[in-house]
Amino acid sequence: MRTFLHPLHPLRALTLVALSILSLAALPSVALAKDGEPAKKTYDLPAGDAGIRLKQFSEISGRETLFAAETVRGVRTAAIKGEFTPVEALTRMLEGTGLVLVQDEKTGALGVKRKTEKTESGAIRLATVTVLGTRIRQTESEGPSPVSIYDSEYIRATGAMTLADFLNYLPQTYSGIAAGRGSAPNELNPEFGQRTENSFPSFNFVLGASDAPPGQTGVSGVSLRGLGSGSTLVLIDGRRAAKSGSGNRSTSSQQGFVDLNTIPLGMIDHIEVITDGASAIYGADAVAGVINVVLKRNWQGNELSSSYRASAHGGGRERQVTLTTGFAAGKLSGSVAVDYYDRGELKASDRSFSKNQDHRGVIATYDANGNPVYGRDLRLLWGYPGVVQARTGTLNGITDPAVNPTRFAVINPGVTGTPTLSSFTGAFPGQTNGASYIQRANTAQFLDLIPKSERYGVTGNFTYKINDLVEAYGTYSFSDTRGLFNTQPGVTSASTFNGFGNFASIVPAAYNPFGQDIAVGLVDYEFGSVWQKTHTKAHNGLLGVRGKVGQTWQWDTGLNFQHQSADQLTRSFDGSGITAALANTDPAQRLNPFIDARVAGITQAAIYEKMAYYPSRDTSSEARTWDFSADGNLFDLPGGPVKMAFGGTYNRDAVVSDVLNYSTGFSGLVASANHVQATGHNYAVFGEFSVPVFGKPNALPLLRRLDLDLAGRYESYSTANGEAVPKLGISWVPVKPLLLRAGYSEGFRPPGLTEHLVAPSTSASGSVTDPRRTPATTTGILVTTGTDPVMNSETSKTEFYGLVFEPPVIKGLNFQVNYYRTTQHNVIQTLSPQTLVNNEALFANRITRAAPTAADLALNQPGQITAIDQTFINFGKVVNESVDYMVDYALPAEHLGRWRISFDATQTLASTRELAPGKPPVVDDGDTFAPPKWKFIGSLFWNRGSWNASSFVSYTGGFDTNQAGNSLTFTYPVPSVYKVDVHAGYEFKHGVWRGYGKNLRVQLGINNVFDKKPPFSDTVFGYNGGLHSQLALGRAYEFSFVMPF
């Protein structure tokens, strides 16, 4: 288990390897035999989190210190400085904390317990810890699967301000797929949600390639290994987090996902990440891995923390503040945390790489001969002020620059009232021999690269000790998240008729100085941006009871209720309203398109607001869950105790969606409302065994430890077939420095309730080529799309092999390698009608034919196709093969301070999709449909006395093609990028002034030290937000503090 703690903490062995469900722990634990008292050592440990400081103490003293995580959580140890024996140092650290030092009479082992806890016969029991990847408590820090733990201090050291921001740092996550089953919602990708894997938005004849409508904004998910947010399980405090009712709208089936924006970063105690398949342990969706977010609880004392980030170039400012307080009164204890976060918008006009949408001078790529291929001009085809054209003939009183009569003229800037002929300048026709292209508009001032966001949340918890064996507990959290994304303004084309997305924009002769009907085309500057607002509220409540039975068994049961509402409101432009507005007989209501709104005091915003319409999408999701689990020792073998865990869950889910859409037509707006809902329930039972074949008691040469692990789970769904999945693992320590692991697991992803919200619909517009008939072309087919109510679960298989090596000759070095191969089968997708017809033998139940006519019988052919069922289907295979490399080195020399170096990398070996029958697999290696070949993060930590510093280097490899990105850039390569962040901090151990501000910690940092810009992408935004959003802000300066009181 890798533990990433505050830079001051010695990263405890980045452990690797977890084999399928090995219930094994770590390398052989340090011997606790009673030795003579070690010599005194120098300690310089500031006051801080007990869990962190006790592990630092162990590193310095060389003495293993045993404690339960629950015992020390929320406790802050006292600062110590000087030369002490281990017992002296630990005693001083625990002064005034409510914790005491105990020492085993037989082994001399050191331990920490609360003053109120009893210790039997002077012995201390080996601390047990709950490890992600197994439900069996371990007596060592390593669990059966590769686990990384990141505590709040480490998270703060990265400079991350949101949960999604932090998870993006991890090499195993990938957000570069903008559409399809491998995608994950990303609020920092302005193009997300505009299309799916097999559908594109209708072509906008007015905006063309420059069209940038808002898709799905204000939400963020996470995808491990590019397998999609639907295949990545997110837990909160070890229990399944409710999914957003909005669904991932970049997937045709609208896969479910957990909205990370509903979990404020300031309320998080630590994050655990397992990168192995774990459906046998945790159930559905744990195909690519599990992310467990542990909120603050059992806190003691008060703490105020805050962070601020500001870009050197302006825009996108971020602020965050958290107040945490805890209490203890007899048998009752608890804590409360309140968090606030907000972020300012960053406009495209504020950055050099996005402010100019004319890319004709920018090299996008090179052709096969090495010649540069330049970008396109993505400015709008109409400008501001606008262009006019005569309805027929030429304009009266106007000539072009060659002094010839012309049909076209440009409106001069600065018009403030009724125009005259001098308010216009004659023009040549545009490049299509019309009014378009004469004036072009750069919309960067309207476009958001980073949207505005505001969030607040609160979490509280309590524990009540009923007696020595049983305690009750409860938690409640609430978050309120709001977002605003601005995109381009409305546009009116100079058109004399309705059609092809255009609406007549005729200014009657009475309302213009030409004395004739004219058409006007312009960017509707005063309408302002088309925008999308999002508002999400999430509630999560839990009540439970846990206890102990006998000497080793523990049990836990709880009731969990979660409710989430996600509302989306979009302000859109109704182009059909322009016709009436230009010809209104009431001067107060008539639109004057010649006025320059940029001139102070001139506004027609009220008239333009009548052309706005507001489609909405309001969803809510609810989950009610009961669960029970227990674990303990069954019996002893020569190698140690055989352990078991078992339990079950019952869950009821519901999702409701209300969508209000509008269609624009020649007669104006037509509203349509759609109300759909889906409900489901499921239950699961699971069991897990850990068998120590060889252990410390019966170790042999080359068999210092050999553990076998077995887990199984059966889960039944009302909306899909039941699934039974196993997980098997083996852990082998042939020699003390080396741990080898291997495992096999199966997983599943049932269709989420949001995938049942796509209501089936039938249209008669289908046309296919029928290979079984002559003539082959068949039209007028009824095609049904949407949800299939009898969809089955996707299934998966994961192989895992790994090793952990700690070379004895290099003290403090830990090296790990993990290999994974995950294969998903029966993936939920949509096949085209033609594909279904071409493979009728496979999908016979989806093709309906009429009875053959006499002519058909004479030709020995079947009847004509009358209907095709194109609803969601289980078909296809997806494969990901990757290797994780992890190195952690704590330098033994400390005369210049304590140094720690870590390196965490993921290499993608292979990624394929086999989604169409009869066709070879699509090899995504080198394309953005697969994670980059290399992605890594390296870090360096240093501290000495009150000072500390850290540096992070993150790297994302490049791609040969961009099939998962914007369709305009499919064939363009994407270069690799890197970013360097540095931070430095100081702790005022004795106060800032006269004892005030004691133990205040401040930190300054620079994010993106070298001011790296995102690579060019030939879109209106100028970059790929799915891949390079972390570079959009540019160099940024950060300040944060933590003040206990």
N, C-alpha and C positions, 0 to 999 in steps of 0.2 A: 504494500500500500504506500503510494507516494503521498507524503504530507508536505504541502507547500505552506509554510508558516511565515510569519513576519520575518523580515530579513534578519532580525536578531536571533531567530530560532534556528537551530541546526536542522535542516530538512531531513526528516527521519528517513531512512532508506527508501528512495523512490522505488517502490517495489514492483514489480512488474507482474508479472505473470499470472495471472489468475487463470486457472484452468476451469473450464466450464464450471463448475460449481464446487470446486475443491473447497473443502472445508478445512483446509490446512492453513497454517498461519505463516510465519515468516521464517527467515533463517533461524537456525537454532538460537534460542535466547541466551543472553549473557549469563554465565554461571553466577550463582548467588552464594557460593560457599563462603563461609565466614573466614575472612582473612584478617591479617593485622590491620590496624587503622592506617590508612594511607597518609602520606605526608601532606602537609598543608599545601593548598593551591591558591592561586590568585583569582578572586571573583570580582566582577564588575557588572552586576546585573541590575538594571533599573527596575522600578516597580512596574508591574504589568500583569497581564492575564496569567493565571496560575498554570493553566495547561501548557502555555508556551514557556514560561520561565522554569518550570520544573523539568522540562525536557532539555532546556539549555543547561540547567544545573547538572543533569546526568552526563551531558557531553563533556563538561569541564571536569567534573569529579571522577568520571569513569565508573560511577556506581549506578546501576540500574535502580530507578525509583518507581515504585508501583503505586498506582492510584486509579480510581475509577473516574471516568470522564464526568459522570453525573456529580461526583463529589466536589470537583474543583471548578465546574463550569460557573462563570460569572464572578469568581473570586480573584482578587488582585493581591499578589504577594508584595511584600516590602522590598525595598531596594537594599542591596548589600554591596559593599566594596571593601576589599582587603584580602588578607591571607587567612584562610580558615580550613579546618578539617571538614569533610563532608557533613558530619553531624552538626558541627557548629554553624556552617553556612546554611544548612536547611532549616535549622531551628530559628535563625535570625529571619530567614525569608518568610516563615509562617507566623511570625509575631503579629498579633492583632487580626488574624484572618479567620479565626474560628476553626482552623485546621491544626492538626498536631502531627508530629513525627512519631512513627512507631518503628521498632526494629525487631526482626525475627530473632528469637533467642537461639535457634539452631543454626540458621544460615547467615545471620547478620544482614539480611536484605533490608533495605530501607523502604518505608511505605508512608503514605499520607492518608489520613482519615479525618473526619469531623470529630470534634470533641465529644459529641453525643453518641458516636458509634462505639460499639463494644468490640474488643479484640480478644479472641479466645486464647487463653493460655500463653500469652506473649507471642503468638504466631500471627503472621500476616498472610492473608490469602492472596494468591496471584490475582491481580486486577483483571477483570473481564471487560472486553470492549465490544460494542456492536460495530460490525464491519460491513460496509456496503458490498454486495456480491454474495452474501450468505445470510441466512437468518439464525445461524448458530453463533453464539457468542464465542469469541476467540480469547485465548490467553496470551496471544502475541499480537503485534501490531499489524501483521499481514493477514489478509483474508484470502479466499479461494479464487478471486479474480483480480485483474489489474485495477487498482483503485488509486485515484489521485485526490488528495484533500487540500483545499485552498481556504485558509482562514481569512478573517476580515482584515487582518494586518497585511497579508500578502496581496489581497485584492486592492487595498488602498495603495499599496506600493506600485501597482501597475498604473494607477491614475484613472482607472475605469470609473465611470459615473453611473452606469446602468448595468443591470444583469446581462443584457444582450451584448453590451459593449465589452464586458469582461469575457464572456464565453467566446466571443470572436477571436480573442487572443489564443485560444487553445488550438494546437495543431490538428486535433481530431475533428474539429468542427469545420463546416464549409457552407457558405451562403451564396455561392456564385451561380446557382441554377435559378434563373428567373421564372421559369415555368416548367411544370411537369412534376411527376411523383417524387423527384429528388429535391424539390424546392422547399424553402422555409420562409415564411413571411419575414420581411425585413423593412422596418419603417425608414431606414436610412438609404434604401434603394428606391428612388422616385419612380422607377419604371415597374415596380412589382405589382402584380395583379392585373396588368393590362392584357394578358393573354394566358392561355393554357397550353398544354403540350400539343393539342391538335385544333386550336381555334385562335383566331386573331380578331381584334376589333374591326368593325366595319370601316372600310377605307373612307377617310374624310376628304371629300373632293375640294373643300375649301382650304384645309390646312396641309393636306398631302403628307409628305414624309416628316413634316415638322410637327405633326399632331402628338401631343403629350398629355392625354387625359389622365386624371387621377384614377388609380386602380384600387388597390387595397392598402390603405395607409393607417398609421397609428398603432399597428400591432407588430410584434416580433416573435418569431419562433426560433428553434435551434435544430440543426441537423448534424448528426454524427456521421462522418465518413461519406457524406453526400447521398445517404440513403433516404433523406427526407425527414421533415419534422413529424410525419405520421409514424415513422419507424424509430423514433427516439423517445423514450419514456422519461417524463419529468415528474419527480416526487417532491412534495413539500413535507419536511419532517418525517420522511420515510413512508409517506402515504401518497397515493396517486393524486395528482393535481387535476382539477376539472379543466376540460378543454373549452376553448372559446366557441361560442355558438355561431360565429361568423364563418368558420371553416376556411381552409386554404384555397382561395379562389384562383390561384395559379395552377391548380390541378383540376382536371375535368370533373373528377368525382367529389371535389371539395373535401379533401382529407381533413381530419381533425388535427388540431395542434394546441399546445399550451401557450398562451400569450405571456411572454416573459415580462412585458411592461406592467403587468399587474402585481409583480413581486418587487417592491422597492429594494434597491441594493443596500441602503442603510439599515434595513431590518434583518439583514442576513448575518448569521453567526459564522457559518462556513459552507462550502460547497463541496460535494463529493461526486466524482465522476468515475463510472465504471465503463470501460471500453470493450466489453465482451458481451455477447448475447446472454440475456438473463430472464427470458420469459418463464422458465421453470421456477424461478425464484419470485419474480415480481409480476408476472402475468403479461397481458397483451401489450404490444408496442415496443417491448424491450428487445428489439431486433438488433439494432446497431449499438445499443448501450443504454445506460441510465444516468440521469443527472439528478442528484438529490440535493435540494436546497434546504438547509437547516436554519430556521429562524432563531433569533435571540431568545433565550429562555433561562430561567433560574439565575437571573442576574442579581448581583449584590452591589449596592452603591448606586451612584449616579454618574452619567457620562454625557457630555455634549460633544458632538463631532460635526464638522462641516467641511465642504470642499467647494472650490471655485476654479473654473477654467475659462480662460479668455484667449481668443486667437490673436496672434500678432497682426493679422490682416482684418480683424473685425468680423462680427457676425458669429452666430452659433454659440453664444455664451452659455455656460452651464453653471448651476448652483445647486447645492444639496446640503441639507442639515438634518441631523438625527439627534433626538433626545431619548436617552434610555435610563430607566430607573428600576430598581428592584427593592423588594422588601422581604422580611422574614419575621413572623410573629408566632412563636410556638410551633405548632404542627403545620402552619400555613406559610407558604412562601410563594413568591411570584415576581413578575416583572412586566413592564410596559415600555414599548418603544414607539415613538412618533417620528415620521419621516416626511420631508418635503423636498421636491426636486422640480426644477424648471429649466427649460432650454429655449434660447432665442432662435429665431429663424436665421438661416444663411441663404442669401439670394445668389443666384447664378451670376449676377452682375458684380458680385463682390470678389470673384476669383478670376484670375487671368486665364485659367484653362477653360472657363465656361462663359465668360462675358461676351465673347464674340461667336455668334452662331454661323458665321460665314467661314467654313473650314477649307475653302479652296486653296489656301496657302499652307495647309498643314498636311504633312505626310502621314497617311494612315497605314500604309504598308508598302511593300515592293513586289512587283510582278516577277514572273519566272526568269526574266532577263535582267533583273536587278534594277529596273526602272521604278522611280517612285510613283506610288498611286496616292493621289491627293483626296482629301475629304470633299464633302459636298457643301453647297450653300444651303443651310437649313433655316435661314430666316423665312418668315412668313411671306406669302406671295402678295400680301397687301401691307401697306404701311400706315404711318400716322405722321402728319395729316394724310388724308386719303387721296384717291384718284377719282376723277369723274370721266364719263364717256357719254357721248350723245346717244340717245335712244335709237335714233336713225340719222344717217348722214354725218355731217361734221358739226362741231360746236360753233355757235355764232360768236363772232368777234374775237376768236382765238386762233393763233397759228402755232405751228411747231417750231423748233429751233431753226429749221431751214426756211422759215417764213412761208410755209405751205399750210393750207387748211388742214385741220386735224380733228380727229374724233375724240382725242384724249387730252386731259389737262391734270396737272398736279395742284392740289390745294396748298397755297402758301402758308407757312407758319404764322401764328400770331393773330388770326382772325378772331374777333371778339363779339361780333354781332352779325347783322345782315351783310353778306358778302357783295362785292362788286366784281366786275370783270378783272380788275387789277388784283383781286385776291387769288388769281389762278395763273399758272404758267403752262403754256402748251407743251405737249410731250409727244415723242414718237411712240408707236405701239410697243408693247412688251415683247419678249422673246417668243411668245406664242401668238403674236399678231393681235393681241387683245390688251385689255387694261391690266391684267395681272402681270407681275414682274416689274412694272414701272416703278413702283414704290415697294420696298421690302422692309419688314420690321424685325428688329432683334427683340425678342421677348425676355431676355435674361433678367430684366428688372422685375418681372412678375414671377419668375420660376423659383421655387424653393429647392435648394440642394439638400438642406437639412431642415426638417419642419419644426415648427414651434411645438413645445410640449410642456404640460404642467401635470404634476402627479403628487398625491399625498397619500399616506397610509398610516395605519396604526396596528400594532399587534400586542396582544397581552396573553399571559399564561399564568397558571397557578398549579401548585402541587399541595395536596393535603394528606398528611401521613395519618391514616386511620389507626394503624398499629404497626408493630415491627415487621409485619409480613405483607401488609396491603396499603396502597396509597391511591388516592384519586387524583386526577389531573385534568386539565382542560386548557385549550388554546382558542383564541379568536383573532382573526386578522381581517382587515378591510383595506382596500385600496381604491382610489379614484384617479383615473388616468384620462387626460384630455389632450387631443392633438389637433393641429391645423396644418394642412398642406395646401399651398397655393401653386397654381400652374398658370397656363396662358390665359389671356383675356379672350372674349368673344371676337369673332371676325365676320365681317360682312363683305361678300364679293360683289363687284359691280355686275349685276345681272338684271336683264330686262324680262326674265321669265322665271318660273319655279321649276326646279328639276335638278337632278344629280347633286343633291345636297345644298343647292343654292336657292335663295328666295329673292324675289324681285325687290330691288333696292332703288326704286324709281323716285326721284324728287320731281314732283310736278312743275311745269313751267312757271306757275304762279309763285313758287317758293325758291326760285334760283335766278341769278342775274342773266342767264342765257336766253330766257324767253322760250324755252323748249324743254321737253322732258329729258332728263338726264338720269343716268344710273351712277351710284356712288359705291366705291369699294374702299374699305378701311379696317384697320384694327380698332375695335370698339374700346378705346382707351378708358373712357369713363365708366364702362361696365366693370372694369377691374378684372382681377383674376377669377377664373373658375377655381373653386376651392372645395376641399373636403374636410369636414370636421368629424372627429371621432370622440366618443365618450364611453369609457368602460368602467363599470363598478363591479368589484369582486368581494364576496364574503366567504370566509372559510372558518367554520367552527367545529371544534372537536371536544368531546367529553369521553373520558376513559377511566379504567381502573386497571392497575397492574399489581403484581405481587410475586411472592416466592413460595415455593413448595419444596420441602426437604432442603438438602444442602446445595443442590445444583440447579434445580428447575425454577424457571421464571415464566410468568405468563402475562399477557397483555390483551385487553379487549377494549374497543372503542367504537363510538358512533360519530361519524363525520358527515357534516352537511356543508355543501358548497353551492353557491349561487353566483352567477355572473351575467351581467347585462352588457351588451356591446351595441351601441347605437352609432350609426353612420349617416351623416347628412351631407349631400353634395349640392353645391350651387353651380348650376349649368346655364348656358346661354341659349335662349330660344330665338334662333335666327328668323323664324317665321314672323316674329313680332315687328321686324324692322319695316316691313311693307306698310303697315298701318301707321306706324310712328312717323314715317317720313311724309305721309299724306294727310295727317290729322288736320282738320280744319280749325281746331282750337290752338292758337299760337302757344298757349301755356303748356299744351300737351304734345306739341309737334317737336320732333327731333330735328335740330339744326346740325347736320353732319359736317358743316364747314368750320364750326367753332373749334378753336384750339384750347382744349381743357387744361393745358399746362399753363395758360395765362391765369394769373391770380384772380379770384373772384368769379370765374366762369365755371358753372357746373350744370350738368344735365343728368346727374346721377339718379334723380327720382324717376325720370323718364326711362332710363336704362334698367332700373330695378324692375320695371314691369315686364321686361324681357327675361327675367331670371325665373327659373323653375328649380324645384328642390326635390329630386328623388331621394329616397331614404331607405335604409335597411336596418331594422331593429331586431336584434336577436337576444335570446336569453338561454342559458344552459343551467342545468341543475343536476347535482349528484348527491345521493344519500347512500352512505356506505356503513356497513357493520363489519368489523373484522376481529379475528381472534388468532393469536399465535402463542406458542410455548416452545421452550427449548431447554435442554438439560442433558445430563449424562444417562446413558442406558445401562452400560456395564463396562467393566475394565478388561482390556486385552493387555498382553505383555508390552505392547507399544504405547499404551495409554488408554484413556477412556473413549469408548464409542459414544458419539454425541448425536443427538437427534433434534430436529425442529419440525413442527407440524402446525397446521392452522387452516383457516378458511376465511372467505369473504363473501358478502352478499351486497350487491350494488344495484341501485335503480337510477337511471338517467332519463333526462328529458331535455329536448331542445325545441324552441319555438322561434320561428322566423316570420317577420312581417316586412314585405318589400313593396315599396311604392315606386313604380317606374312611370316614365312618360315617353311617348313617341311624338316626334315632331312631324307634322304634315302640312299640306297646303292650307288646311282649314284650322291650323293651330295645334295646341297641345292636346294629347289624348292620354289620360291617366289610366293606369291599370294597377290594381292591388293584388298581392298574392300572399296568402296566409298558409303556412305549412308547419307541421309539427311532427316530431318523432319521439317515441318513448322506447325504452328497452330496459331489460334487467339481466343480470348475470350472477352466477355464483361460482366459486372456485374452492378447491381443496388442494393442499400441497403438503409435501413431506420432504425432508432432507436428512441425509446421514453423512457423518464424517467418521471414517474408520482409520485409526493410526496403526498400520501394519507394523511399521518400525518407528520407534521414537527413542527418546533419551534413555528409558529404562532398558531397552533391548537392542540398542544400536550395534551394528556390525560394520566392519570395513566396507565402504562404498554403499552402505545402507544406514547412514546416520538418521535419516527420516524417510519414510515412505507412507504417504497418506492417500487413501482412496475416498472420493466424494461422489455422492449420488443424490440427485434431486429429481423430483417429478411433480407435475402439476396437471390437474384437469380443470378446465374452465368451460362452462356452458353458457351460451348466449341466446337470448330470445330472438335476436336479429341475425344470427349466423349459426353455422354448425359448431358443435363443441370441439374442443381441441385438448389432446393429452400430449404433453411435451416432456422429454427428459433432459437432464444435464449430467454429464459424467466428467470426472476429472481425476488426474493423478499428479501428485507432487512428490518429487524425489530430490533428496539432498545427499549426493554421493560423498562429497567432502564439505567441510564446514563453510567455505566461502561461496559455494555454488548451489543454486536452487534451480531445478528444471521442472517445468510444468507443461501439461498438455490437456486438452479438453475437447469435448464435443457437446454441442447443445442444439436444441431445436426451439424455434420460436414461432410466433404468430401475430398477425395484426388483423383483427376483425374490422369490418367496415364500421366507421364511426357514425354516430347519429347524424352528423352533418352530411354524410354521404347518402343518407336517406331523405334529405330535404330537397334534393333536386327532383322535383315532381315530374313524373313521366308526361310527355306530350307527344302528339302524333301530327305529322304534316304529310301532305300528299305531293310533295315536290321532289321525291326521290327519283333518281335515274341511274341505272347501272348497266353494265355489260354482262349479259348472262352467258357464260361459256357453254351452257348445255342446250342453248336454243339458237335457232336461225329464223329470222334475224336476231342478232345478239342484243341490241339496244332495247331496253325496257324502260318506259317512263311511267309517271303517275303512280309510283309505288308509295304506299303508306309506310313511313319510317317513324318508329317510336324511339325516343331518346329519354335519358334521365335515369332514375334509380331503378335497379332491379331488386325487388323486395326479398329475393331469396339468394342474395350474394353470399358467398362463403368467405372464410378468412384467408388472407395471404399467409403462407407458411415460409419458414426459413430454416436453414441449417448453418451453423457456424463451427468452424474448426479453429482451434487456438493452440499455439505452441510458444513457449517463452522460457527465458532464463534470467536469473538475477545473479550477478557476480560481484563480490566485494573482495578484491585482491588483498591478501594479508600484508603484502609489501608496501601498499599505498593506503595508509590509514585514512579513513574518511571518504574513500571513493566507492561509489555505488554505480553499477552499470546494468542496464536492462535492455532486452530486446523482446518484442512481442510480435508474433505473426498472426494475422487473422484472415480467414476466407469466409465470407458470408454470401450465401446464395438464397435469394428470395424467389418463391414459386407462386403461381396462381395470382399474380399481381392484379389488382383492381384497376381497370382501364376502360377505354372506349375504342372499339375497332370500327373502322369505316364500313359503310354498307358494301362497298366493292370488295373489301377484304373478306367479309362474311360470306358473300356470294362465291368468291373464288375458292373458299374452303368450306363449301356446303356440307361435305362429309363430316367435318368436325363440329359444325354448328347447325345441324339440320333442324333443331328445335327453334332456331331463330329465323328461318326462312319459311314463308307461307306462299304456297303456289295454288293457283286455280286448277281445277280438274282439267286434264288435257282434252283438247278439242279433237275432232276427227282428223283435222289437218296435222295436229301434234302427233297423234298416234301413227299417222302415215309417215311422218318424219322420224319416228321413234325418239321423240323428245318429250320432256315433262311439260306440264302446264306452265303458264306465265307466272312470274313472281308478282304477287299482289301486295305483300307486306314484309317488312324486315324489322326485327327487334334489335335495335342498336343500343339498348340500355347497357349499363355497366356490366362488365363481364370479368370473370377470373381467368386470366390467360397470360402466359409469358414468364420470363425468368430474368432476374437482375443479379449480377455478380460483382462483388467488390473484394479485392485482395490488397492488403496493405500491411505495412510493418511499422511499428512504433519503436523509436530509439530514445533512451533516457539515460542521461549521465548526471550524477550529482556528486560534487566534491567539496568537502569542508576541509580547507587547508589547516593542517595541524599547527603550523607556526602562528603565534598570536601576538608577537611583540609589536607588530604594526597594526594591530587590530584583528578582528575575526573576519575571515573572508570565506565566501561560499559561491561556488560556480555551479550553474545547472544548465542543462541543455535538453530540450524536449522536441523531438521531430517525428513527423509522420511521412512515410514514403508510400505513395500509391503505386502498386505494382500492376494492377489490371482492373479495368472497369468495363463491363459489357451489359448491353440490354438486348434481350431477345423477346421482342414484344409483338412481332407480326409472324403468323404461321407461314411456313414455307420459305422464309427468308433467313439468311445468315444473321448471326448476332451483330449488332451495331457495336463496334469497338470505340469506346469513348476516350481511350488513352490519348492524352494531349489535347483534349477538347474540354470546354468548360462544363460539359455534362458530367464530368468526373472531377474529383478534387485534384489539385495540382500534384505533379509528381513529388514535389517536396514542399512541405510547410513546416516551419520550426520557430521556436522562441528560445532565445538564450538569455540568461540573467546572471547578474553579478551583484552580490550583497556584501556590504562591509559595515562593521560598527566598531566603535571604540569609545568607551565611556558613554557620554551622553549623545554622541554623534552617530549618525548612521547614513548610509547612502545606498542607492541601488540603480541599476541600469538594465534595461530590457532591449533586446534586438529581436524584432519579428521579421520573418521572411515568408513571402508567398511566391511560389514558382510561377512561371509563365505558361502560356497555352499556345498551341499551334493554330487553333480555330476557336470560334465563339458561338457554337450552335445553340448553347443554352442562354445566350444573351439576346440583345436587340436584333431583330431580323435584318436590319440594315447593316449589321456588322458580323454576320455569320462566318464569313470567310477570313476575317481579319485576325492576325495573331495578337496575343495579349502578352506584353512583357512582364517579367518578374518585378517585384517591388520589395523594398525593405523599409523598416522604420526603426528609429532609435529613440528611446525615452530615458530620461535620467531624473532622479529624485534625490534629495538630501533632506535630512531631518535632524531635529535636536529636541531633547527632553529636558525640561526645566525641573530637575529632581527636587530642588529646594525652593521652587517658586520663582516667579518672574520679578516680583518686587515685594520685599518684606513678608515673604512666605505666601503671598497670594499667587494663585496659579500653580500650586505645587503639582508636579508630575504632568504638567501641560506638555503635549507633544505637538510640534509644528513640522510641517513638511512643505518644501518648495520643489517644483518640478518643471521640466520642459518636455512636452510631448511633441514628437516628431522634430527632434533637434535640428536635423538638416533640412527642414522645410520641404520635404519631398512632396511633389504634386502627383496626383493620380495620373496614370498613363492616358493618352488620348483615346477616346472612343468617338466614332463619327455619329453622335446623336445630339439632340438639342441640348443635353446636359453637359456634353463634352467629356464624359468619363463613364465608366461602368460602376454604378453604385452598388451592385451586388458583390463585386470583388474588391473595390477600393474605397469604400465609404470612410474607412479610418484615416484616409489621406486628404479628404475633402476640406477639413478644417485648416490644414496647414500647420505650421508651428504654433503651439499654444502654450501658455504659461499657466501653471497650476499652483494653488495654495490650499492646504488643508490643515486642520488641527483636530486634536482629541483632548478634551479637558475633563478629567474625572473631578468630582466634587461631592 
